[in-house]
C-alpha cells in the first residue's frame, strides 16, 4: 500500500486520456464532429485532464462551478478548486447536447472530444477581480481571460492527444502516475514540490535544500507550457537545473520533471492550484517562497503564504513549506533568510529570476553569490545564441526591483 498522499478529492487518479482501440475509434469519430479551436491555456488544461493532473475533474466547469470557484474556491459539489477550469468559444451555432471536436490553436491537431452539457456567458471582469485581484490588461492572466470567447462550454471530455510533450521533453515530462511510481520505487513518502518557470539560482537551491532536510525528496517541477515573453525556454532551463543537481545535490534526493500547463500568473490563487495538482502527482508539500506565481507588483511578496491560512485546514492534504525572503549574506558568508540572518540590508544580495534574466540579457557575468558558475555557463551560452533583434527587454518592476 502506497504511503504517498492520495489524489485530490479521490482515492485514485482519474486520467481522461483514451488509449489503444478506444483512442483510434474516438479519433475516427472526431473527424465528423463540429470543430472548435482551443487556446494554448485550454490545451494545457486538456492535457492535464488527460493525465489525471486535475483529478477528480471529468471535464470543463459549468456556470455554477465557475461562479463557486470564483467566489468561494468551491465547486457546486463542494470540491475545493481555486481557479476556474473552463473552455470558451465565440461560435454561435454550438449548443447544449452537441458533441464537438476540440482542436489545437497552435497545431490544428485534434486534442479532445466533448459532450456539451451547458453553454453560458460569464462576467470576465468578475473572474479577473476574484482570481487575479486586478482587471488591468497589463496582467498576463487578465489578458488571457479577456481574450476568451463569448461563451463557455461545459461538459465531460475525452482526451485524444498529449500535445507532443513526451517527445519534445522526453527526459523531463512525467505524468502523475509516473511520478508516483518513481516516489514509491525510491521509498519516498514525503515529497516537496518546487515550482519553477526559471532556472534555479542560489536562492532556489537553498529553498530546495531546506526541503530535502525535511522530506524524503524534492521534485523540481518545471512549467513546460506557455510563458510570457523573455522567460527562458524549458529546454535551457532543464539543462541548467540538471547541471545544478549533478554538482550540488546528493544523489537520489531530487527528481527533475515537468508539467504541461501554461502559467496563469495568478499569485496566491495559483499557489493553491499548484499545491492541489502536486497532491495528484504524489507530493505531500509545496515549497512556497517569495511572490509565488506572481508577476510585477500585483501581489504582496507573501500573499501566497497567507492564502493557505485562509482556507480550511482539511481543504488540501498537500501542505505549504512557507519560506521567508532568502539571499546571500556577505557577513554570514552563506545563504540565509530573514529568519536566520541578523545583518543589515547592505550585507545582503537579494536574488530574483527577473534580475538574473536581466543581467544575462545585457551580457553581464553572474557573481557566484547569484548563481553557481556551472549554471551561469549554461545560461550565458543560451543568451549569447540569441540574435539582437530577437532579444526581449527585461524590465525590473515590482518585488524583483527591490
N, C-alpha and C positions, 0 to 999 in steps of 0.2 A: 504493500500500500504506500502511495506517494506521501511524503511529508511536506510537499510543496503546498502553497496556498491554493485553494480551489478557484476556478474561474469566477468572474463577477456574476452574481445572480444565478449561478448554476453549479451543479456538481461536475459537469463535463463541458468541454469545449464544443461549440456549435458552429463549425465551419459551413459556409453555404456554397462552396465551390463543388461543382459536379465533376465527376471523373469517368474515364473509360466509356462504356457504351451509352451511359446516361448523358455524358457530355456531348458525344457525337450526335445523339438524337436531338438534343436541345439546340445545338449549333445548326442543325439542318432545319429545325422548326423556325429558328430565329430569322432565317432568310426571308420568310413570308410575312413577318410581322412588321408593323409600322416602326420606323427607326427614329429614336430620339438621341441627340448628342449630349454627352456629359462633359462637364468641365474637368480640369485637372484635379481639383479638390475632390469632386464627386467620384472620379475614377479611383483615386487613392482610397476613399471610403469604401467603394465597392470591393476592391481587392482586400482591404482589411476585413470586411464582412466575409469574404470568401475563405480566408484562412482562420477565421474564428477569433480574430483580434478584437472584434466588437461583440463577442459573446455577452449576453444571450440575444441580441437583436436578430430578427429574421428579415430585415429589410429597412426601408426608409420610413421615417416617422410620419404619422398623421397630424392633423391640426391640434388635436387635444394633447398629443405628446409634445409637439413643438411648443405649445403655449406653456405646458407644465415645466418643460426643461428650461425655457427662457425665464420663467417667473420664479420657479422653486427648485430647479435642478432635479425634478422628479417627473417620470413619465406617468401616463394615465393609470397604469397598473401598479404604481408605487415604486418602480425601479429607479434607483438613483442614476442620473445621467446629466453631466454638467454642460454639454454643448449639443445643440440640435444636429442630428444626422439626417439631412434632407436632400432631396433631388428636385431640380427645378427645370421648367421648360416654358417657352412662350408659345408653344404650339396650341392653337385654339381648337384643333379637331380631336385631340385625345381626350378621353372621358373615363370616368369610373366604370369598371367592368372590362376595359380593354386590356389586352396583353400586348406588351411592346418589347422591342429590342433596344438595348442601350448600347451606343457605340462611342468609342473614344474620340474626343475632340482633337486629340493630338495625332492619332494614327489612323483613325477610321475603323479600327478593329472592333469586332463585337465583344463586349465585355460582360454583358448580363442580359437576362430577360426579366420582365417584371409584370406581375398581375396588379393592375392599378385598382386599388380599393377606394381611393379618395383623391380628388383634385381640388386644391384650395389655394386661396391667396393668403399672404401674411403681411404684417406690418414690418417691413425690413428695418425701419428706423428703430422700432421697439427691440428687435433682436439685437441690433448693434448696441443699443443703450444697455441692455441687460447682460449680454455676453462680453462685449468689448469695452464697456463703460465709456464709449465715445461714439460720435457719429461723424467724426472728421474723415474725409475721404483719403487723407494722407496715411491713415492707418491701413496697412495691407489687408487685415481681416475685414474691416468695414468695406473696403473696395471690393473684396471678394463677395460679400453678401449683397451689396448694391448692384453688382453685375449679374446676379442670378436672374433667371427667367421670371415671367409674370406669375406663374403658378408653381406650386409644389405638388409633386405626385407621391402618394404614399402607397406602400404595398410590399409584399414579400418579393424577394428576388432570388434568382438562381444565377450564380456567378460562373462565367464561362472563360475567363481569362485571368492570368496572373500579371498582366501588364509587362511581361518580359523581365521582371525583376530578378528571377532566379538565374537567367542567362547573363544579364548585364552586371549583376553583383554576385557572381557565383560563390565567392569566398566570404560574403558578408550577409546576404539576405537569409533570414531564418523565419519560419512560421512559429506560432506559439506551441504547436505540437513538437516541433524540433527543439526549441529551447528547453521545454520541459523535459524532453528525453535527455538532453545534454546535462541539465542540472541533476537529474536522477542518476545518470551514469557517474557523475563526479561525486555523488553523495551529498550534494548541497541541499539544505532545507531552507536556509535563509539566504536570499539573494537581493542585492540592492541594484536597482536600475539607475544608470547615469544617462540622462537625456542630453543629446548634443546635436547641434547643427553646425558646430565649429570644430576645427582641430583642437586638441587639448593642450592648453598652455599650463604653466606651473601650478596655477590656482586650481585648475580642473584635476590635475594629477593629485594634488593634495586632498581634494574632496573625495576622490576615488579611494585613496589610501586610508582615509578615515573610515570609509565604509567597509573596506577589507578587514580592518581591525574589529568591526562589529559583526559582520556577516560572514558566511562561508565563502561567498564570492561576489563579484560585481559584474554585471552585464553593461558594457558601454554600448548604448543603443542609439545609433545614428539615424537621422532623418534621411530617407532616400527619395522622397517625393519633392515637390516643388518648393523652392526657396525664393527669397527676394534677391534682386539684383545686387551683385557684389559679394554674396555669400560664396564660400569655397565649395566646389563640386565634391560630391560624395566620394568619388574615386581618389581624389587627392587627400581628402580628409581621412579616409580609411587607411591610406598608406602612412600618413603622419601618425595616426593613432597606433597602428601596428608597430611602427618604429619605437614609439614610446613604451608600449607594452613589452617589447622584446628587451629593451635596455634598462627599464626602471621598475618592473613589477616582477614579483615572484611567480614562477610557472604555476599554471593551473589555479590561479586566483581570479583571472579576468577572462571574460568572453566578450569579443567584439562582434556585434551583429547590427542589423539594420531593419527598418520597417518602412512600409510603402506610403505613408501619409504625407500630404503637403502640410507645411507649418501654417497655422492659423494666426499665430502671434497674439493669442487671447490672454496671455498673462496668467492670472490666478485661476480662471476657469480652465485654461488649457493644462495647468499643473494638475488639476483634479482629473482631467481626461487622461493625462499621462500616467497617473497612478492607477486609474481604472484599467486601462488596457495592459499595463505592465502586470497587473494581477493575472490577466489572462495568459500572459507569457510565463507566469510562474514566479514572479518577483514578489518578495514579502515587503520590500521597502523601495522608495523612490528618493533619490538624493535631490533635495530642493535647496538650491543656493540663492544667490542674489539675482533678482529680476528674472526669475524662471519664465521662459517663453514670452518675455516681454519685448517691446520694441520702443525705441526713443524714450520718452518720459511719460508714457501713458499710464504706467503703473508705478506704485511705490516700490522701492528695492526689495521689500519683504512682504508685499501684498500676497504673494503666492504661499508664504509661510502661514499668514494669518487666516487665509480662507479655509485651511484644514481644521482650524479651531471653530469655524462657523457651521460645520456640518456635524450631524450626529456621530458619536464615536464608533458606531457599528455600521456606518454607511459604506465604508471601504475596509477591506481586510488589509490591503497594502497600505503601509503607513509611511509618512514622510520622515526622512532624516533631514531635519532643518539645520542648515549650517550657515553661520554668520559670514559677513564680508571677510574674504581671505586675501592674503597678499604676502609678498616677500618683505621681510623687515631686515634692514641692514644691521640694526643693533642686536636683534635676535640671531642674525646670520642664518635664517631659516624661513620657511613658510610659516605663517601664523594666521590667527583670526582676531577679531575684535575681542573675543572672549579669552584669548591666551596671551596677547601682546600688550604690554603696558606702555609702549613707547608712543612718540608723537607722530603726527601725520607726515612730517618731513622725513621720517626714517622709513617710510613705507612705500613700496612700489605697487600701486593698485593696478590690477590687471582686468582687461575685458577683451572679449573676442573682437569687438569693433576696433579697439586700439591696436591689437595685433594686426588685423587686416589692413588698417590704415598705414601702419609703418611698413608693412611688406609691399603694399601697392605703390609706396613712394620710394621704394628701393633702399630703405633703411635696414640696418642689421638689428636683429633682435638680441638684446642682452640676455645673459644666462639667467638673470632673475625673472625674465619674461617667459622664456621658452628653452627647453632643452636643445642643445646645439644640433643634435641629430634630427630633431623635429623641424627646427628652423631651416636646415638644409633642404628638406623635402619641400617646404612651403616656398622658400626663395627660388627654387628651381621652377616651381609652378608659375610664380609671378613673373619670372624672367621670360617665360614662354608666351605670355600674353602680349599681343600687339597693342601698341599705344592707343589705337583707335577703338580697341575693344575693352579698354580698362574702364571701370566704373569708379567714379569719385566716392571715396568713403568719408562721410561726414561724422564728426563726433557730436553727439547730442544726447540729451537725457542723462541717465546714470553713467553711461560709458564715457561721458565727457568730464566727469567729476573725479 
